[in-house]
């Protein structure tokens, strides 16, 4: 796909404009600082993009303020005593060095235990924890997909879990493939379920328009509550780069 990128400014807001061979203009605001991005058809000139952005300035500023107000974790050092999240709950990490296999498990309602070999560095400890999160999500996903396929009336050909920096999920409507952000393992289960349904509804409606919202209301009437809960949860520390 051929793309053309540039940056413009609208009412003091920097906007990244990406022109692609697409039919409609799409505007989005991304964490952590509320970066504004417009995907625009190649036929649309800068003035038309400016007008589209100007018409949604209030919406953009609301989203930017929400990101600014959202709590953020400090950089994780993967040592005993640190706070980590799982299924919406906060746990204290306890790291034990031993000469056996590396593993992670939940101990009661407040402790996350990690066993690692002596000398295991921060990156490998973090990878171990991420692999554990990924295993949790992959265990849940088949049942979630199966249950909601019958409700939404679509078929998901494939799905996966990966680290994503700008969205909670994504959907390839052509291939019927759904991707979920690994960070969802840290959020309440209903937030994960909301994102699954959200992406599956995109197989019926690609855009976040009135039809999309009507379908979400039909399949998951409380979806706005789950969305707000997800958007109010602490963001992870990341060395964000675009």
Secondary structure by P-SEA (a helix, b strand, c coil): cbbbbbccccccbbbbbbbccccbbbbbcccccbbbbbbccccccaaaaaaaaaacaaaaaaaaaaaaabbbbccccccccbbbbcccbbbbbbbbbcccccccccccccbbbbbbcccccaaaaaaaaaaaaaaaaaaacaaaaaaaaaaacccccccbbbbbccccccccccccbbbbbcccccccaaaaaaaaaaaaaaaacccccaaaaaaaaacccaaaaaaaaaaacccccccccc
